[in-house]
Amino acid sequence: MADIPLNHFVRQAFSLTTTPSAYYIAPFDRAAIVLGLYASNTTNSDVNVTVSISGVGGTFVPARPQVDFAKNILVAGGDTTNLAPARIVLEEYDALIASCNSSGAIVTGK
């Protein structure tokens, strides 16, 4: 019997800032599959959101380049948008990086 459960579901929410920041990093020796990535605009103004993946590296894992998969996606004031219409696979130490053009306007979750 396996020591680690086959599936482990995690739900996280965080506020984006104008500085690109890693909001989730896949753990050592594991992959993560992002099923949804929702951005909710809590203001009345339109906000642009960018989400990237970058391999930040770790023990025995070299860093990989940053790749934008959702760049300057408009989230209308008071609206919610799914920034990941398909599954996103993160390999060990891959980071999900996000930012927006108005700090505190976007609350996102995966």
Secondary structure as GFF3:
##gff-version 3
##sequence-region A 1 110
A	DSSP	beta_strand	13	15	.	.	.	ID=ss1
A	DSSP	beta_strand	21	25	.	.	.	ID=ss2
A	DSSP	beta_strand	32	34	.	.	.	ID=ss3
A	DSSP	beta_strand	38	41	.	.	.	ID=ss4
A	DSSP	beta_strand	47	55	.	.	.	ID=ss5
A	DSSP	beta_strand	67	75	.	.	.	ID=ss6
A	DSSP	beta_strand	80	82	.	.	.	ID=ss7
A	DSSP	beta_strand	88	90	.	.	.	ID=ss8
A	DSSP	beta_strand	94	100	.	.	.	ID=ss9
A	DSSP	beta_strand	106	109	.	.	.	ID=ss10
###
